[in-house]
């Protein structure tokens, strides 16, 4: 599936804000993994829990080697945003279809029912929180690099951010004074 969005130009090096958020991201990814386990083993929603687990694994992958992989982090933020919205819709659907007299939290649910509800809400909120934090990192990176001219009204791909990443772009060759000469000969014929 292709999402029709412009490319996200990110630096290969993590920003100070991304490094400061690293521990928070780790906690949020752990909360997603816990939500995945609850969905798969307690609610028996195998596919939904598996997808949440993949998103949590993507978060752990972003945080590997005591650093933050910025390209993966931007992708993780987009995935968390989309899936977080879908989790909210599914949670609202669960609430609407509860039998009369049953509540999300209550003494009649017991510890297990309240625990499941708390973990599902925590997983949903962790995805939305990750997307907000990644958006803040993206804005911080663009502000510190002077912005990306590729998506601005100025046009062109040789903006300051692109120049910082890839160096200066080569200049076009100087115009040649010769005029263009079309083919003046006879072509070879095939066959007879």
N, C-alpha and C positions, 0 to 999 in steps of 0.2 A: 504494500500500500504506500502510495506517495502522498505526502501532505504538501499542498502547494504553498510553501513558505519560502522566503528568501534564505540564502545560506547564512548561518550564524558564524560570523568571524570571531573566533576566540583565540586568545594567546595560548601557547602551549604551556606557559608557566602560570601557576595559581596566583591569584591576587591575595593580598593580606586578609581581605574579608573572607575569602574562600577558606583560607587556612584557619581563621578564627572560628568559622562555622563548622570545621571538620568534626569536632566532638559531638556537636548537636546533630549533624547529619548521621553520625554513627548511631546515636540513640534513636533517631527517627527510623533508620533502616532496621534496627532491631525491633522496634515496635511494629513495623510492617511485617517482619518475619514472624513475630508472635501472632499477629492477626492472621497471617497465612496458615499457621499451624492450627489455630482455632477453627478457621473455616474448613480446613481439610479433615481434621480428626474429630472435632466436636459437632460441627454442623453438617459434615459429610458433603460439603460443596467442593468437590475435588477440583474441578476446572477453575473455578473462581479463586480458590485458595492457591492453586498452582500459579496462576497469573500474578497474584499478589506476591508470591514467593519469588518469582522471576524479577519483579520490580525491586524487591528488597535486595536480591543478589546483585542487580545492576548498581544499587547504591553502595554495596560493599565493594564492588569492582571499581567504582569511582574513587574510593577512599584507600586504595591499596598503596603499599610502599610508603607509608607515613606522609603522603602528600595528597593532592586532589587532582584528578585528571579532568581538566577543564572541558574538553570536548565531550567526554562522557557525562559530565555533570550537567551540561546544557540539555543533552538528550534525556537524562534522568528527570530533569525538571519538567520537560514537556510531557513525558510519559506520566509523571505523577499528577500533573495538572489534568490531563484528559481522564485518567483512571480515577482521580479524586472526585471529579464531577460525577462520573458514573457511579461511584460508591455512594455519593450523597443521594442520587436518584434511587438506587437500590435500597438504601436505608429508609428513605421516605416511603417507598413501596412496602417495606416490611412493617413500618409503623401503621400504615393505613390498613393493612390486612391482618393486624392482630385481632384475636377474638375479643369480644366485649368483656371488660373486667380485667384484662391482662395489660400490664404496663411494661415499658422498657425496663425500668428499675422498680423494684418493689420487694417487700418481705415475702410475698407469695412466690417469687421466682427462685428464692434460695440463693446460695452463694454462687453456684455454677451459672445460673441464668443471668445474674447481675455481672459476673465476671465476663461472660461472653459478650454481653451488651457493651461493657466498658472497653473491652479490647477491640471490638468492631468500630466503635466510635473513635478510639485512639488511632486505629489504623487509617481510618478515613481522614481524620484531622492531620495525621502525620504526612500523608500524601499532599494535602493542600498546603501544609506548612513548608514542605520541601520546595514546592513550586514557587511559593512566594519568596523564599530565601534565595533560590537560584535566580529569580528575576532581579532581586536586589544585587546579587553578585554581577550579573550581566550589565546592569546599569552602572555599577561602580567601575567595572572594567572599561566600558565605553567612555565614561566621564574621565577616567585617568589617561586614556589613550587619545583623547581628542575627538572621539566619535568615528563612525565609519561612513565614509563618503559614498559607498556603493549604494546605500539605500536612501540617500538624501536627495534633495532637489537639484544638487549641483551636478549629479551624474558622474559617470566615469568610474573606473576601477582603480585609479591610482591615488586614492585618498591617503591621508596621513596614517590611518591604521594599517592599511594594506602595505604601505611603504615600510612601516615599522616591522612588519612580519617578514616580508619577502624582499626588502631592499627597494631601490629605485627601479622603475620600469625602464626598459631600453627605449631609446628614442627612435623615431622612424628615420630611415635613410634619407639623405638629401635627394631632392628630385633630380632625375637624369635629364640632360638636355636633348638626348636622342628622341626622335619621334618613333612611334610604334610602326613596324613594318609587317603587314600581314603576309601570309604564305604566298610566295610568288612562283612556285614551281608546279610540276605536274605530279600528281599522286600515282602510285602503283595500282594497277587494276588486278584483281584476282580472277583466275580462270582464263578465259580465252584471250 
